[in-house]
Amino acid sequence: MAKSAGAAEREQRPTTRRLQQMVRAYRESGALMAAVELGLFTHIAGGAKDEAALTRAMGLQPLHGERIIVAMLGLGLIVRDGAKLALAPDTERFLVKGRPTYAGEWMLFTKPDWNEWGRLADILREQAPPVLENKTVANITIEEARRYHRGTYSIGRGAGRLFLNHVDMTDKKLLMDIGGGSGAYCIEACKRYPNLRAVVLEMPAVVPVTEEFIQENGLTDRIEARVCDFNVDPFPEGADVAVMASNLPMYGREAIAAVVAKAHAAMAPGGSFHLIGEALDADRSGPADPAMWGLAQAINNTTGIAHSVAEVEGYLSDAGFKNVTTSEFIEGILQRTAGVK
Ligand SMILES: C[S@@+](CC[C@H](N)C(=O)[O-])C[C@H]1O[C@@H](n2cnc3c(N)ncnc32)[C@H](O)[C@@H]1O
């Protein structure tokens, strides 16, 4: 039977559904972070497969245990397998502590911003001019640098290996990693290429932490961690491959363009430069994740914004890089823009 005009119109009428989901999404974030902190996924993998045993393993009172377990089931992060609880494929792979793929620290990476998102409208109303210095990385303590980079390392090793699928470094001699954090990209590259050397450029508080990761991987003879504020300090000369990853939204257009130009000036002729960034599509209408990284910069009133792939390509071309192209690195999250000197 044909639908009446009224029924068809009702079907097309907007609902509040996605608005309601979005406006309460913070509960989901809180629930997932708590589950990671309580080791819920790790305990299930360790054998606590019914609600009572899992509640005990997490050290919770039964009512709270039931609440968090039901929440994880509702979010599909765990599932019922008959009478037992089981992990979903992603929590099985990334949230069981002790496994090499564990990324729980990365799940908690942005948690220090948590309270500030609750007063975002007030923050956006502030009129103070933005500051170039990004206090999430400048003058931080070594403990904060360690917390931060346990997070970036837990996700960066996979990204570093992915980079090796994109970029052949067979004949390369020196990799320069601009704001390289834990050194994850350099560590993976030097493990793959025994003749490659690398230099990680980092803020003063981060360098000792980078050195710890390099040492852990037995690569102190080939990877140097060097103090270098990339907005201010000179770059080492002669790198024939360079990467700048996951710090694009931390600074504004002028600053990023200046860093790319400085990299071009310092690199060896023929060297390839790769900016792996949380970039928007060319028309700046999405995706959501880079847009959110840009918005997050308001919290510390940095100059940072969400740059578009077109803007990033412009920074490389204006600096003098040739054959500038962009390819998707991690869908909806990271783009890789590359050029050759
Ligand atoms: C999210 S982390 C990414 C780390 C690494 N590139 C990776 O992908 O695993 C951003 C990094 O940029 C570094 N960074 C930000 N501003 C910097 C600056 N002005 N000079 C040097 N490093 C900087 C931070 O210290 C931090 O390690």
The ligand as an ORCA input file, in Angstrom:
! r2SCAN-3c Opt
* xyz 0 1
  C      51.134     13.780     19.782
  S      52.862     13.826     19.914
  C      53.404     12.907     18.495
  C      54.757     12.269     18.709
  C      55.292     11.486     17.513
  N      55.510     12.339     16.372
  C      54.394     10.342     17.152
  O      53.667     10.462     16.140
  O      54.381      9.341     17.874
  C      53.299     15.489     19.472
  C      54.759     15.735     19.712
  O      55.154     16.974     19.155
  C      56.130     17.512     20.025
  N      56.216     18.969     19.866
  C      55.202     19.845     19.935
  N      55.675     21.085     19.792
  C      57.009     20.988     19.610
  C      58.027     21.945     19.383
  N      57.746     23.244     19.346
  N      59.284     21.496     19.221
  C      59.560     20.171     19.294
  N      58.620     19.219     19.493
  C      57.350     19.635     19.659
  C      55.610     17.165     21.400
  O      56.583     17.294     22.412
  C      55.128     15.758     21.179
  O      56.131     14.840     21.420
*
